[in-house]
Amino acid sequence: MAAGADGASLMRIAVLSDIHGNLPALEAVLADIERHGVDQIVNLGDSLSGPLWPAETAARLIALDLPTIAGNHERQLLTEARETMCESDRFAAERLDDAAWRWLASLPPTRDLPPDALMVHGTPDSDLDGFLETVTPTGARPATIAEVVERTSGSDAALILCGHTHMPRIVALADGPLFVNPGSVGLPAYRADWPHPHVMETGSPHARYALVTRYEGGWYAELRRVGYDWRRAAAKADAEGRSDWSGPLRTGFA
């Protein structure tokens, strides 16, 4: 999937993103990661918001103490009034304890990951824009190479890890960085209205993450798909009156 997959590995990182309070999916991913001998696990944000298990997921992530950044939902939880929050943020906000709020407040919007990687949620400049997808008035499509390059904002990182769109994707530039979106641990499809109405769908209910490995010649990436009890997660969403989540959780389609 990328140049540099020969020789002995120097570092292996598991990349999580967009957990959205889906604790069973997170536990399944963590169990899969244990089988791959990683040196580090990182988290690209949007960890809690949604009608599932935000408080329990927060406690699990705090205990893991992973290098983590804030996504747009962390920013929204910290800055928006409860009465104006979206339904998923409000559900989380009403259930978090003081330790979870302190953890959220500690998360930076981006993070350098030594020796030569960059963690962002959306892009270096925005937690609402996708890096590897572009939303147009006619829907979402893969970003062009020119769009991807423009969104780097001059970063000299050899590896750029991004999330937000929930779409697992790898883009390798011939003379530039390797871009990896691991997909979403907790929500495989959704509908959104900003900046235009669009749908993001992976087509299966699996939890997603990525493994990135550094070799002498550069970075190599592998997208992982993990089964878990998505019927349990969908039933929880239904119990909270969120059929907009339960359908995607069961099927991977929005």
Secondary structure as UniProt FT lines:
FT   STRAND          11..16
FT   TURN            20..21
FT   HELIX           23..34
FT   TURN            35..37
FT   STRAND          40..43
FT   HELIX           54..64
FT   HELIX           72..79
FT   HELIX           82..84
FT   HELIX           87..93
FT   TURN            94..95
FT   HELIX           98..105
FT   STRAND          110..113
FT   TURN            114..116
FT   STRAND          117..120
FT   STRAND          133..136
FT   TURN            137..138
FT   STRAND          139..142
FT   HELIX           145..151
FT   TURN            152..154
FT   STRAND          159..161
FT   STRAND          169..172
FT   TURN            174..175
FT   STRAND          178..181
FT   STRAND          189..192
FT   STRAND          198..201
FT   STRAND          207..215
FT   TURN            216..217
FT   STRAND          218..226
FT   HELIX           230..239
FT   TURN            240..241
FT   HELIX           243..251
//
